[in-house]
């Protein structure tokens, strides 16, 4: 198993000739630690996510489960292996599968119809950089990036070889999917956690300044 590293750092390849890690290596590492491999490079995931992260994941899971009930698609929360290639294996926070043939029992293969990542300070660059690029290469049609605080969800739609930001939804908004008709999420119900002391943000002031009133 690779040496323990943080999510944002990679370890050296296994072999002196630079051979990448592959699915067979990944499956041999056991379950005592969580890993992802992207482009054959291993990345260690946080041992324990925050309670806020898990609360958001649970709320999204429940709301999406209600939408997909009696539909052909199913939603899966982490930890669940998603194999996108022999050298790309990740565990998104949530993903939606609409093709039952992708279910291999122990994991899923191929691009999901929707991926949701809940960002944290330790994973933001990893999720926005490596993983978003991987999802684009793998032709995942839609990705949501949820930021716990300031609370918002960015909805991205695949446009050619890269993602296009469809809309940024705030806590006061009802999120709408770019792919699934009538899928709406009340973000007030998702981000209903209290704000910790010192965490308040200064909102941008809108309107015209007094000195500009005559213009």
Backbone as ProteinMPNN parsed JSONL, in Angstrom:
{"seq_chain_A": "XXXXXXXXXXXXXXXXXXXXXXXXXXXXXXXXXXXXXXXXXXXXXXXXXXXXXXXXXXXXXXXXXXXXXXXXXXXXXXXXXXXXXXXXXXXXXXXXXXXXXXXXXXXXXXXXXXXXXXXXXXXXXXXXXXXXXXXXXXXXXXXXXXXXXXXXXXXXXXXXXXXXXXXXXXXXXXXXXXXXXXXXXXXXXXXXXXXXXXXXXXXXXXXXXXXXXXX", "coords_chain_A": {"N_chain_A": [[0.846, -1.192, 0.0], [0.471, 2.317, -0.697], [2.458, 4.931, 0.879], [1.119, 6.843, 3.598], [-0.573, 9.795, 2.749], [-1.627, 13.226, 2.381], [-4.744, 14.377, 0.93], [-4.211, 16.283, -1.053], [-1.703, 15.723, -1.999], [0.521, 13.651, -3.894], [1.872, 10.324, -4.077], [5.005, 8.695, -4.873], [5.301, 6.823, -7.973], [4.763, 3.248, -8.085], [6.736, 1.577, -9.28], [10.201, 1.614, -10.351], [10.437, 2.369, -12.985], [8.438, 4.107, -13.331], [5.835, 3.146, -13.592], [2.305, 3.405, -13.556], [-0.142, 3.294, -10.873], [-2.848, 0.944, -10.808], [-6.197, -0.388, -11.305], [-6.118, -3.031, -10.268], [-4.074, -2.813, -8.357], [-5.215, -0.957, -6.616], [-7.417, -2.4, -5.619], [-6.157, -4.177, -3.999], [-5.353, -2.92, -1.701], [-6.847, -2.963, 0.634], [-9.239, -2.021, 3.255], [-8.676, -0.251, 5.286], [-7.863, 2.34, 4.924], [-8.906, 5.125, 2.945], [-8.634, 5.666, -0.501], [-8.018, 7.35, -3.643], [-7.35, 6.961, -7.14], [-5.963, 8.78, -9.722], [-5.214, 9.163, -13.001], [-3.367, 7.179, -12.572], [-1.992, 7.937, -10.292], [-1.897, 7.852, -6.747], [-4.108, 9.169, -4.239], [-4.639, 10.083, -0.973], [-7.545, 10.085, 1.009], [-9.423, 12.118, 3.319], [-9.51, 10.886, 6.614], [-11.729, 11.138, 8.294], [-14.606, 12.839, 7.597], [-16.027, 16.132, 8.213], [-18.685, 16.901, 10.545], [-20.46, 18.702, 9.453], [-20.057, 18.39, 6.697], [-21.026, 15.743, 6.437], [-23.664, 16.093, 7.169], [-24.695, 17.701, 5.129], [-24.3, 15.952, 2.981], [-26.051, 13.87, 3.743], [-28.556, 15.201, 3.688], [-28.76, 15.954, 0.959], [-28.674, 13.423, -0.192], [-31.073, 12.254, 0.788], [-33.041, 13.999, -0.295], [-32.58, 13.735, -3.04], [-32.996, 11.016, -3.305], [-35.734, 10.882, -2.893], [-36.617, 12.138, -5.219], [-35.725, 10.369, -7.224], [-37.1, 8.066, -6.701], [-39.06, 5.473, -7.989], [-38.09, 6.039, -10.469], [-35.76, 5.202, -13.112], [-33.186, 5.692, -12.361], [-30.585, 5.631, -9.819], [-29.233, 6.761, -6.698], [-26.031, 6.99, -5.16], [-24.17, 7.177, -2.208], [-20.916, 8.138, -0.872], [-18.866, 5.849, 1.048], [-18.188, 4.612, -2.106], [-16.9, 2.791, -4.74], [-15.994, 4.123, -7.868], [-15.159, 3.278, -10.963], [-13.517, 4.685, -13.525], [-11.627, 4.289, -15.431], [-8.859, 2.044, -16.089], [-6.855, 3.223, -14.64], [-8.045, 5.171, -13.163], [-9.838, 5.712, -10.437], [-12.341, 6.659, -8.294], [-14.076, 8.095, -5.437], [-16.774, 9.64, -5.35], [-18.696, 12.079, -3.459], [-21.46, 11.855, -3.821], [-23.219, 10.081, -6.372], [-25.081, 9.548, -9.405], [-26.54, 6.859, -11.004], [-27.819, 5.674, -14.009], [-27.862, 3.542, -15.678], [-28.272, 0.241, -15.267], [-26.412, -1.723, -15.949], [-23.952, -0.753, -15.305], [-23.496, -1.372, -12.711], [-21.468, -3.322, -10.856], [-21.6, -4.841, -8.643], [-19.514, -4.821, -6.495], [-18.565, -2.351, -7.17], [-18.912, 0.486, -9.417], [-18.832, 0.993, -12.94], [-17.772, 3.205, -15.489], [-19.028, 6.442, -16.687], [-21.098, 8.278, -14.429], [-24.468, 9.672, -14.443], [-24.712, 11.962, -13.012], [-22.613, 13.739, -10.816], [-21.795, 14.63, -7.508], [-19.885, 16.692, -5.507], [-18.832, 17.556, -2.285], [-17.293, 20.271, -1.08], [-14.294, 20.915, 0.815], [-11.872, 22.676, 2.879], [-9.494, 21.149, 2.677], [-9.836, 19.639, 0.417], [-10.567, 21.157, -1.757], [-8.93, 22.116, -3.971], [-8.21, 19.669, -5.075], [-10.733, 18.585, -5.778], [-11.787, 20.585, -7.476], [-9.815, 20.751, -9.378], [-8.088, 18.238, -10.281], [-10.132, 16.211, -10.115], [-12.393, 17.341, -11.385], [-11.376, 17.715, -13.957], [-10.925, 15.023, -14.587], [-13.571, 14.043, -14.561], [-14.568, 15.424, -16.754], [-12.988, 14.365, -18.865], [-13.95, 11.797, -18.72], [-16.487, 12.085, -19.542], [-18.704, 12.75, -17.901], [-21.875, 14.002, -17.648], [-22.974, 16.01, -15.966], [-22.066, 17.958, -13.129], [-22.135, 18.76, -9.71], [-20.843, 21.138, -7.462], [-20.657, 21.556, -4.15], [-20.454, 23.99, -1.69], [-19.952, 24.215, 1.711], [-19.866, 26.545, 3.433], [-19.245, 29.922, 2.654], [-22.589, 29.147, 1.906], [-23.414, 27.415, -0.985], [-24.18, 26.048, -4.241], [-22.642, 25.015, -7.141], [-23.62, 24.395, -10.411], [-22.548, 22.457, -13.001], [-22.321, 21.845, -16.481], [-21.408, 19.541, -18.965], [-19.671, 20.687, -21.747], [-18.634, 20.103, -24.684], [-15.262, 19.441, -24.392], [-14.917, 20.339, -21.839], [-16.228, 21.811, -18.765], [-19.107, 23.875, -18.401], [-20.233, 26.513, -16.454], [-23.433, 26.433, -15.347], [-25.169, 27.621, -13.474], [-24.888, 29.361, -10.353], [-26.134, 28.536, -7.29], [-27.568, 29.872, -4.376], [-28.058, 29.652, -0.758], [-30.659, 30.556, -0.35], [-31.969, 29.804, -2.608], [-33.749, 27.686, -4.967], [-32.391, 24.924, -6.219], [-31.893, 23.907, -9.579], [-31.626, 21.189, -11.772], [-29.463, 20.645, -14.593], [-29.8, 18.523, -16.217], [-31.839, 16.751, -15.422], [-35.222, 16.867, -15.741], [-37.491, 18.861, -13.87], [-36.216, 18.377, -11.478], [-35.649, 19.732, -8.52], [-34.064, 21.315, -5.803], [-34.428, 22.373, -2.556], [-32.33, 24.519, -1.224], [-32.234, 25.752, 1.205], [-33.112, 23.844, 2.958], [-31.035, 22.103, 2.826], [-28.722, 23.45, 3.649], [-29.053, 23.987, 6.484], [-27.672, 24.313, 8.816], [-26.288, 25.738, 11.867], [-24.311, 28.747, 11.969], [-20.935, 28.939, 12.865], [-19.36, 30.835, 15.531], [-17.62, 33.75, 14.495], [-17.567, 33.036, 11.879], [-19.134, 34.416, 10.197], [-19.904, 36.194, 7.184], [-19.159, 39.136, 5.264], [-21.559, 40.681, 3.42], [-21.808, 41.714, 0.005], [-22.513, 45.057, -0.643], [-25.308, 46.282, -2.269], [-26.676, 48.582, -4.69], [-26.88, 52.188, -5.267], [-24.283, 54.491, -4.549], [-24.38, 57.383, -2.36], [-23.134, 59.633, -3.44], [-23.454, 59.265, -6.107], [-26.006, 59.7, -6.736], [-27.014, 61.813, -8.253], [-26.433, 61.237, -10.867]], "CA_chain_A": [[0.0, 0.0, 0.0], [1.278, 3.532, -0.702], [2.622, 5.621, 2.152], [0.013, 7.746, 3.924], [-0.373, 11.174, 2.313], [-2.841, 14.022, 2.381], [-5.477, 14.344, -0.33], [-3.673, 17.178, -2.06], [-0.361, 15.334, -2.391], [0.596, 12.319, -4.474], [3.069, 9.575, -3.746], [5.768, 8.291, -6.037], [4.798, 5.598, -8.596], [5.195, 2.02, -7.434], [7.911, 0.983, -9.895], [11.274, 2.544, -10.696], [10.253, 2.853, -14.345], [7.329, 5.057, -13.359], [4.562, 2.503, -13.91], [1.224, 3.963, -12.74], [-1.017, 2.395, -10.138], [-4.008, 0.554, -11.601], [-7.344, -0.929, -10.583], [-5.71, -4.223, -9.522], [-3.344, -2.341, -7.179], [-6.193, -0.306, -5.751], [-8.259, -3.412, -4.97], [-5.345, -4.965, -3.076], [-4.903, -2.114, -0.584], [-7.647, -3.162, 1.839], [-10.248, -1.011, 3.574], [-8.335, 0.513, 6.474], [-7.726, 3.731, 4.508], [-9.603, 5.435, 1.701], [-7.764, 6.222, -1.532], [-8.459, 7.501, -5.025], [-6.241, 7.059, -8.084], [-6.291, 9.601, -10.885], [-4.076, 9.088, -13.9], [-2.384, 6.247, -12.023], [-1.38, 8.471, -9.078], [-2.791, 7.667, -5.6], [-4.38, 10.304, -3.369], [-5.301, 9.677, 0.259], [-8.698, 10.892, 1.37], [-9.51, 12.398, 4.749], [-9.97, 9.721, 7.373], [-13.056, 11.394, 8.844], [-15.136, 14.14, 7.179], [-16.643, 16.911, 9.285], [-20.116, 16.667, 10.758], [-21.172, 19.562, 8.505], [-19.967, 17.692, 5.418], [-21.909, 14.589, 6.463], [-25.05, 16.559, 7.242], [-25.065, 18.117, 3.777], [-24.39, 14.736, 2.181], [-27.274, 13.159, 4.111], [-29.715, 15.94, 3.207], [-28.825, 15.808, -0.495], [-29.001, 12.026, -0.472], [-32.498, 12.045, 1.055], [-33.847, 14.763, -1.245], [-32.428, 13.117, -4.361], [-33.642, 9.701, -3.238], [-37.165, 11.117, -3.082], [-36.851, 12.453, -6.632], [-35.457, 9.228, -8.092], [-38.002, 6.957, -6.401], [-39.889, 5.062, -9.134], [-37.405, 6.322, -11.724], [-34.783, 4.153, -13.395], [-31.87, 6.074, -11.838], [-30.368, 5.462, -8.386], [-28.157, 7.596, -6.161], [-25.131, 6.26, -4.27], [-23.266, 8.03, -1.441], [-19.608, 7.602, -0.496], [-17.792, 5.412, 0.14], [-18.529, 3.643, -3.141], [-15.897, 2.911, -5.787], [-16.402, 4.425, -9.231], [-14.031, 3.014, -11.854], [-13.698, 5.396, -14.788], [-10.678, 3.641, -16.336], [-7.972, 1.168, -15.331], [-5.983, 4.03, -13.782], [-8.849, 6.239, -12.581], [-10.85, 5.191, -9.527], [-12.653, 7.714, -7.328], [-15.231, 7.915, -4.562], [-17.489, 10.907, -5.209], [-19.584, 12.138, -2.297], [-22.714, 11.283, -4.312], [-23.322, 10.009, -7.83], [-26.333, 8.983, -9.9], [-26.379, 5.858, -12.06], [-29.075, 5.418, -14.716], [-27.704, 2.321, -16.457], [-27.994, -0.834, -14.305], [-25.26, -2.521, -16.368], [-22.75, -0.189, -14.697], [-23.385, -1.925, -11.365], [-20.668, -4.549, -10.86], [-21.698, -5.448, -7.322], [-18.57, -4.198, -5.565], [-18.233, -1.022, -7.662], [-19.575, 0.887, -10.652], [-17.901, 1.298, -14.024], [-18.253, 4.141, -16.491], [-19.446, 7.739, -16.16], [-22.453, 8.453, -13.911], [-25.244, 10.754, -15.049], [-24.527, 13.145, -12.168], [-21.665, 13.619, -9.704], [-21.848, 15.73, -6.544], [-18.761, 16.761, -4.584], [-18.971, 18.54, -1.214], [-15.941, 20.802, -0.932], [-13.744, 21.261, 2.122], [-10.588, 23.349, 2.667], [-8.422, 20.227, 2.334], [-10.095, 18.938, -0.838], [-11.083, 22.066, -2.797], [-8.093, 22.093, -5.173], [-8.313, 18.317, -5.624], [-12.045, 18.42, -6.408], [-11.958, 21.547, -8.571], [-8.774, 20.55, -10.383], [-7.899, 16.883, -10.812], [-11.349, 15.421, -10.272], [-13.255, 17.941, -12.401], [-10.764, 17.368, -15.241], [-11.193, 13.602, -14.806], [-14.984, 13.882, -14.917], [-14.742, 15.91, -18.132], [-12.4, 13.348, -19.742], [-14.776, 10.599, -18.646], [-17.776, 12.472, -20.131], [-19.798, 12.874, -16.942], [-22.603, 15.136, -18.219], [-23.317, 17.08, -15.017], [-21.368, 17.922, -11.844], [-22.442, 19.801, -8.733], [-19.848, 21.406, -6.427], [-21.346, 22.173, -3.016], [-19.6, 24.635, -0.699], [-20.722, 24.306, 2.956], [-20.021, 27.925, 3.869], [-20.579, 30.42, 2.359], [-23.373, 28.046, 1.362], [-23.814, 27.535, -2.383], [-23.927, 24.895, -5.096], [-22.391, 25.336, -8.544], [-24.06, 23.349, -11.324], [-21.748, 22.464, -14.221], [-22.78, 20.986, -17.564], [-20.329, 19.259, -19.905], [-19.822, 21.406, -23.009], [-17.447, 19.696, -25.416], [-14.248, 18.767, -23.59], [-14.804, 20.97, -20.525], [-17.499, 22.14, -18.14], [-19.638, 25.235, -18.426], [-21.043, 26.813, -15.277], [-24.819, 26.743, -15.706], [-25.653, 28.608, -12.503], [-24.519, 29.234, -8.952], [-27.324, 28.649, -6.455], [-27.293, 30.196, -2.984], [-28.894, 29.001, 0.25], [-32.038, 31.019, -0.479], [-32.482, 29.399, -3.913], [-34.142, 26.323, -5.284], [-31.48, 24.45, -7.254], [-32.482, 23.172, -10.687], [-30.658, 20.385, -12.508], [-29.336, 20.91, -16.025], [-30.028, 17.274, -16.947], [-33.047, 16.04, -15.009], [-36.378, 17.771, -15.7], [-38.281, 18.975, -12.645], [-35.415, 18.116, -10.282], [-35.39, 20.961, -7.79], [-33.603, 21.075, -4.437], [-34.503, 23.528, -1.668], [-31.036, 24.58, -0.549], [-32.447, 26.141, 2.592], [-33.233, 22.605, 3.723], [-29.73, 21.434, 2.789], [-27.762, 24.232, 4.434], [-29.802, 24.491, 7.638], [-26.835, 24.219, 10.011], [-25.936, 27.043, 12.438], [-22.987, 29.295, 11.639], [-20.058, 29.017, 14.022], [-18.889, 32.186, 15.841], [-16.49, 34.212, 13.71], [-17.66, 32.514, 10.529], [-20.006, 35.271, 9.421], [-19.268, 36.876, 6.062], [-19.679, 40.452, 4.928], [-22.201, 40.645, 2.124], [-21.572, 42.848, -0.889], [-23.595, 46.029, -0.601], [-25.825, 46.614, -3.588], [-27.34, 49.874, -4.769], [-26.081, 53.326, -5.729], [-23.76, 55.323, -3.47], [-25.026, 58.695, -2.262], [-22.503, 60.621, -4.316], [-23.814, 58.985, -7.488], [-27.462, 59.847, -6.869], [-27.362, 62.813, -9.26], [-26.09, 60.771, -12.208]], "C_chain_A": [[0.881, 1.243, 0.0], [1.411, 4.136, 0.686], [1.472, 6.599, 2.356], [0.346, 9.174, 3.496], [-1.69, 11.91, 2.442], [-3.451, 14.016, 0.99], [-4.786, 15.155, -1.415], [-2.264, 16.822, -2.509], [-0.365, 13.921, -2.969], [1.885, 11.646, -4.031], [3.783, 9.194, -5.024], [5.175, 7.025, -6.651], [5.435, 4.365, -7.957], [6.53, 1.526, -7.963], [8.94, 2.036, -10.264], [11.101, 3.107, -12.093], [9.053, 3.782, -14.47], [5.989, 4.452, -13.712], [3.459, 3.04, -13.008], [0.51, 2.888, -11.928], [-2.261, 2.129, -10.977], [-5.087, -0.028, -10.693], [-6.952, -2.14, -9.729], [-4.918, -3.854, -8.271], [-4.321, -1.789, -6.146], [-6.992, -1.331, -4.952], [-7.475, -4.233, -3.946], [-4.986, -4.206, -1.802], [-5.715, -2.3, 0.689], [-8.538, -1.973, 2.131], [-9.91, -0.166, 4.792], [-8.131, 1.987, 6.177], [-8.44, 3.919, 3.175], [-8.654, 6.142, 0.742], [-8.548, 6.473, -2.809], [-7.206, 7.43, -5.898], [-6.733, 7.802, -9.316], [-5.063, 9.642, -11.781], [-2.985, 8.175, -13.376], [-1.689, 6.717, -10.771], [-2.353, 8.342, -7.912], [-2.913, 8.932, -4.745], [-5.152, 9.808, -2.152], [-6.439, 10.642, 0.567], [-8.735, 11.079, 2.878], [-10.101, 11.203, 5.484], [-11.386, 9.911, 7.898], [-13.538, 12.767, 8.386], [-15.79, 14.847, 8.359], [-18.122, 16.573, 9.41], [-20.939, 17.504, 9.787], [-21.202, 18.911, 7.121], [-20.972, 16.543, 5.37], [-23.379, 14.994, 6.522], [-25.539, 16.987, 5.864], [-25.229, 16.903, 2.872], [-25.695, 13.994, 2.466], [-28.518, 13.865, 3.569], [-29.858, 15.798, 1.692], [-29.224, 14.392, -0.885], [-30.498, 11.779, -0.303], [-33.374, 12.759, 0.032], [-33.767, 14.17, -2.647], [-33.073, 11.738, -4.406], [-35.143, 9.833, -3.464], [-37.486, 11.396, -4.542], [-36.724, 11.204, -7.496], [-36.282, 7.982, -7.752], [-38.934, 6.721, -7.582], [-39.31, 5.504, -10.477], [-36.305, 5.272, -11.92], [-33.402, 4.46, -12.827], [-31.811, 5.858, -10.331], [-29.187, 6.31, -7.956], [-27.369, 6.803, -5.135], [-24.217, 7.244, -3.548], [-21.924, 7.347, -1.212], [-19.727, 6.85, 0.827], [-18.265, 4.321, -0.822], [-17.569, 3.856, -4.304], [-16.543, 3.148, -7.153], [-15.175, 4.296, -10.124], [-14.311, 3.661, -13.202], [-12.724, 4.926, -15.855], [-9.798, 2.742, -15.482], [-7.086, 1.945, -14.365], [-6.719, 5.216, -13.156], [-9.978, 5.625, -11.758], [-11.092, 6.237, -8.446], [-13.865, 7.317, -6.495], [-15.925, 9.266, -4.403], [-18.371, 10.899, -3.959], [-20.951, 11.542, -2.635], [-22.611, 11.136, -5.817], [-24.574, 9.237, -8.217], [-26.038, 8.074, -11.081], [-27.745, 5.579, -12.688], [-29.019, 4.157, -15.579], [-27.351, 1.187, -15.503], [-26.808, -1.703, -14.693], [-23.953, -1.985, -15.805], [-22.493, -0.749, -13.301], [-22.666, -3.272, -11.425], [-20.683, -5.239, -9.495], [-20.815, -4.774, -6.297], [-18.226, -2.766, -5.946], [-19.069, -0.724, -8.903], [-18.513, 1.234, -11.692], [-18.55, 2.232, -15.039], [-18.797, 5.409, -15.865], [-20.87, 7.738, -15.624], [-23.18, 9.556, -14.679], [-25.093, 12.06, -14.285], [-23.539, 12.813, -11.068], [-21.809, 14.845, -8.818], [-20.653, 15.613, -5.612], [-19.023, 17.869, -3.566], [-17.57, 19.013, -0.847], [-15.581, 21.031, 0.53], [-12.413, 21.941, 1.881], [-9.479, 22.407, 2.21], [-8.609, 19.585, 0.963], [-10.473, 19.849, -2.001], [-10.253, 22.008, -4.077], [-8.165, 20.736, -5.86], [-9.628, 18.153, -6.39], [-12.228, 19.338, -7.606], [-10.958, 21.317, -9.704], [-8.783, 19.157, -10.96], [-9.217, 16.171, -11.088], [-12.276, 16.011, -11.33], [-12.707, 17.66, -13.801], [-11.013, 15.903, -15.584], [-12.639, 13.387, -15.23], [-15.255, 14.365, -16.34], [-14.185, 14.899, -19.126], [-13.276, 12.104, -19.816], [-16.192, 10.844, -19.153], [-18.935, 12.337, -19.15], [-20.591, 14.123, -17.328], [-22.864, 16.29, -17.266], [-22.605, 16.866, -13.698], [-21.867, 19.065, -10.978], [-21.276, 19.914, -7.752], [-20.533, 22.187, -5.316], [-20.33, 22.728, -2.027], [-20.404, 24.805, 0.589], [-20.947, 25.739, 3.427], [-18.904, 28.788, 3.301], [-21.379, 29.423, 1.524], [-23.821, 28.315, -0.078], [-23.535, 26.227, -3.096], [-23.754, 25.395, -6.521], [-22.806, 24.146, -9.398], [-23.294, 23.496, -12.636], [-22.318, 21.457, -15.22], [-21.636, 20.791, -18.549], [-20.634, 19.915, -21.245], [-18.572, 21.132, -23.834], [-16.504, 18.942, -24.506], [-14.105, 19.35, -22.185], [-16.193, 21.325, -20.006], [-17.829, 23.621, -18.281], [-20.491, 25.426, -17.177], [-22.441, 27.227, -15.724], [-25.366, 27.823, -14.79], [-25.073, 28.31, -11.134], [-25.768, 29.5, -8.123], [-26.919, 28.894, -5.012], [-28.278, 29.491, -2.059], [-30.362, 29.371, 0.1], [-32.725, 30.482, -1.738], [-33.011, 27.974, -3.918], [-33.293, 25.875, -6.463], [-32.248, 23.68, -8.323], [-31.381, 22.448, -11.452], [-30.643, 20.79, -13.972], [-29.717, 19.691, -16.851], [-31.365, 16.607, -16.652], [-34.224, 17.003, -14.888], [-37.098, 17.697, -14.353], [-37.517, 18.579, -11.385], [-35.044, 19.451, -9.654], [-35.062, 20.627, -6.344], [-33.69, 22.379, -3.656], [-33.206, 23.594, -0.865], [-31.14, 25.092, 0.874], [-32.563, 24.933, 3.494], [-31.915, 21.851, 3.788], [-28.74, 22.123, 3.712], [-28.443, 24.828, 5.667], [-29.0, 24.439, 8.935], [-26.534, 25.616, 10.555], [-24.532, 27.453, 12.032], [-22.168, 29.411, 12.919], [-19.618, 30.458, 14.275], [-17.645, 32.551, 15.042], [-16.532, 33.786, 12.262], [-18.508, 33.395, 9.617], [-19.231, 35.954, 8.291], [-19.913, 38.243, 5.865], [-20.267, 40.398, 3.527], [-21.858, 41.889, 1.311], [-22.768, 43.783, -0.836], [-24.012, 46.391, -2.021], [-26.534, 47.964, -3.54], [-26.38, 50.96, -5.204], [-25.565, 54.122, -4.541], [-24.381, 56.707, -3.507], [-24.439, 59.702, -3.237], [-22.863, 60.412, -5.78], [-25.301, 59.227, -7.744], [-27.861, 60.823, -7.97], [-27.096, 62.36, -10.673], [-27.285, 60.152, -12.911]], "O_chain_A": [[1.939, 1.238, 0.63], [0.584, 3.888, 1.564], [0.917, 7.122, 1.389], [1.407, 9.7, 3.832], [-2.745, 11.294, 2.594], [-2.788, 13.7, 0.003], [-4.779, 14.753, -2.579], [-1.679, 17.542, -3.319], [-1.177, 13.089, -2.566], [2.857, 12.305, -3.661], [3.246, 9.345, -6.121], [4.595, 6.218, -5.925], [6.512, 4.442, -7.364], [7.378, 1.096, -7.181], [8.604, 3.203, -10.466], [11.567, 4.212, -12.371], [8.69, 4.197, -15.571], [5.077, 5.183, -14.099], [3.657, 3.125, -11.796], [0.562, 1.706, -12.269], [-2.682, 2.979, -11.761], [-4.91, -0.142, -9.48], [-7.404, -2.263, -8.591], [-5.064, -4.502, -7.235], [-4.252, -2.117, -4.961], [-7.219, -1.155, -3.755], [-8.074, -4.913, -3.113], [-4.373, -4.782, -0.903], [-5.295, -1.826, 1.745], [-8.59, -1.024, 1.35], [-10.767, 0.566, 5.287], [-8.216, 2.812, 7.087], [-8.559, 2.985, 2.381], [-7.962, 7.089, 1.116], [-9.606, 5.884, -3.03], [-6.12, 7.796, -5.45], [-7.784, 7.487, -9.875], [-3.999, 10.101, -11.367], [-1.81, 8.364, -13.691], [-0.868, 5.984, -10.22], [-3.525, 8.686, -8.06], [-1.942, 9.665, -4.556], [-6.203, 9.182, -2.293], [-6.308, 11.855, 0.405], [-8.149, 10.295, 3.625], [-11.068, 10.591, 5.03], [-12.163, 8.957, 7.946], [-12.932, 13.774, 8.754], [-16.07, 14.226, 9.385], [-18.728, 16.027, 8.488], [-22.002, 17.069, 9.343], [-22.239, 18.886, 6.458], [-21.688, 16.383, 4.382], [-24.238, 14.301, 5.978], [-26.664, 16.674, 5.475], [-26.177, 16.827, 2.09], [-26.369, 13.543, 1.54], [-29.427, 13.216, 3.052], [-30.957, 15.549, 1.196], [-30.019, 14.193, -1.804], [-31.123, 11.159, -1.163], [-34.348, 12.185, -0.456], [-34.769, 14.111, -3.358], [-33.631, 11.341, -5.429], [-35.753, 9.004, -4.14], [-38.512, 10.944, -5.05], [-37.528, 10.999, -8.405], [-36.177, 6.962, -8.434], [-39.526, 7.662, -8.111], [-39.963, 5.361, -11.51], [-35.968, 4.54, -10.989], [-32.535, 3.587, -12.81], [-32.833, 5.895, -9.646], [-28.262, 6.554, -8.731], [-27.933, 6.048, -4.344], [-23.557, 8.059, -4.192], [-21.808, 6.128, -1.342], [-20.589, 7.172, 1.644], [-18.687, 3.245, -0.399], [-17.435, 4.974, -4.803], [-17.497, 2.472, -7.537], [-14.257, 5.112, -10.047], [-15.216, 3.251, -13.929], [-12.956, 5.134, -17.046], [-9.977, 2.685, -14.265], [-6.615, 1.386, -13.374], [-6.088, 6.157, -12.675], [-10.944, 5.091, -12.303], [-10.158, 6.655, -7.761], [-14.572, 6.355, -6.795], [-15.687, 9.966, -3.419], [-18.746, 9.836, -3.464], [-21.531, 10.812, -1.831], [-21.989, 11.967, -6.479], [-25.062, 8.391, -7.468], [-25.37, 8.47, -12.036], [-28.71, 5.284, -11.983], [-30.033, 3.754, -16.149], [-26.24, 1.162, -14.974], [-26.242, -2.369, -13.826], [-22.943, -2.689, -15.824], [-21.391, -0.613, -12.769], [-23.19, -4.24, -11.976], [-19.866, -6.122, -9.232], [-21.316, -4.211, -5.323], [-17.656, -2.034, -5.137], [-19.83, -1.568, -9.375], [-17.43, 1.71, -11.353], [-19.716, 2.071, -15.4], [-19.008, 5.463, -14.653], [-21.773, 7.244, -16.299], [-22.572, 10.281, -15.467], [-25.316, 13.138, -14.835], [-23.608, 11.746, -10.458], [-21.932, 15.966, -9.312], [-20.431, 14.568, -5.001], [-19.389, 18.985, -3.935], [-16.756, 18.232, -0.356], [-16.443, 21.304, 1.366], [-11.855, 21.813, 0.791], [-8.61, 22.811, 1.437], [-7.657, 19.045, 0.399], [-10.679, 19.37, -3.116], [-10.814, 21.866, -5.164], [-8.179, 20.661, -7.089], [-9.64, 17.645, -7.512], [-12.762, 18.923, -8.634], [-11.232, 21.653, -10.856], [-9.401, 18.906, -11.994], [-9.406, 15.596, -12.16], [-12.887, 15.265, -12.096], [-13.474, 17.398, -14.728], [-11.281, 15.573, -16.74], [-12.903, 12.627, -16.162], [-16.076, 13.784, -17.05], [-14.835, 14.601, -20.128], [-13.336, 11.438, -20.849], [-17.007, 9.922, -19.194], [-20.015, 11.87, -19.513], [-20.024, 15.216, -17.336], [-22.966, 17.436, -17.703], [-22.537, 15.745, -13.195], [-22.008, 20.196, -11.443], [-20.775, 18.901, -7.265], [-20.94, 23.333, -5.508], [-19.441, 22.005, -1.579], [-21.439, 25.472, 0.575], [-22.065, 26.115, 3.777], [-17.732, 28.44, 3.442], [-20.871, 28.911, 0.526], [-24.508, 29.297, -0.358], [-22.755, 25.401, -2.623], [-24.607, 26.108, -7.047], [-22.392, 23.017, -9.137], [-23.379, 24.528, -13.301], [-22.74, 20.363, -14.848], [-20.969, 21.754, -18.929], [-21.712, 19.728, -21.81], [-17.57, 21.836, -23.707], [-16.878, 17.93, -23.914], [-13.257, 18.897, -21.417], [-17.195, 21.164, -20.703], [-16.951, 24.485, -18.279], [-21.361, 24.608, -16.877], [-22.612, 28.244, -16.396], [-25.947, 28.808, -15.245], [-24.8, 27.158, -10.796], [-26.385, 30.559, -8.237], [-26.04, 28.216, -4.481], [-29.207, 28.822, -2.511], [-31.229, 28.552, 0.403], [-33.927, 30.678, -1.918], [-32.758, 27.181, -3.012], [-33.449, 26.38, -7.574], [-33.145, 22.896, -8.011], [-30.332, 23.024, -11.743], [-31.655, 21.218, -14.527], [-29.936, 19.806, -18.057], [-31.955, 15.974, -17.527], [-34.219, 17.871, -14.015], [-37.283, 16.623, -13.782], [-38.121, 18.457, -10.319], [-34.228, 20.201, -10.191], [-35.697, 19.767, -5.734], [-33.091, 23.381, -4.05], [-33.009, 22.815, 0.067], [-30.225, 24.888, 1.671], [-32.163, 24.979, 4.658], [-31.699, 21.05, 4.697], [-28.012, 21.472, 4.461], [-28.411, 26.042, 5.867], [-29.569, 24.51, 10.025], [-26.524, 26.582, 9.793], [-23.672, 26.608, 11.783], [-22.649, 29.92, 13.932], [-19.512, 31.236, 13.327], [-16.719, 31.747, 14.928], [-15.638, 34.128, 11.488], [-18.593, 33.154, 8.413], [-18.045, 36.253, 8.433], [-21.06, 38.469, 6.25], [-19.562, 40.104, 2.561], [-21.647, 42.971, 1.86], [-23.911, 43.344, -0.971], [-23.186, 46.755, -2.859], [-26.939, 48.426, -2.473], [-25.21, 50.695, -5.478], [-26.326, 54.405, -3.615], [-24.854, 57.157, -4.55], [-25.161, 60.529, -3.794], [-22.607, 61.285, -6.609], [-25.792, 58.984, -8.846], [-28.932, 60.682, -8.56], [-27.501, 63.044, -11.612], [-27.167, 59.708, -14.052]]}, "name": "protein", "num_of_chains": 1, "seq": "XXXXXXXXXXXXXXXXXXXXXXXXXXXXXXXXXXXXXXXXXXXXXXXXXXXXXXXXXXXXXXXXXXXXXXXXXXXXXXXXXXXXXXXXXXXXXXXXXXXXXXXXXXXXXXXXXXXXXXXXXXXXXXXXXXXXXXXXXXXXXXXXXXXXXXXXXXXXXXXXXXXXXXXXXXXXXXXXXXXXXXXXXXXXXXXXXXXXXXXXXXXXXXXXXXXXXXX"}
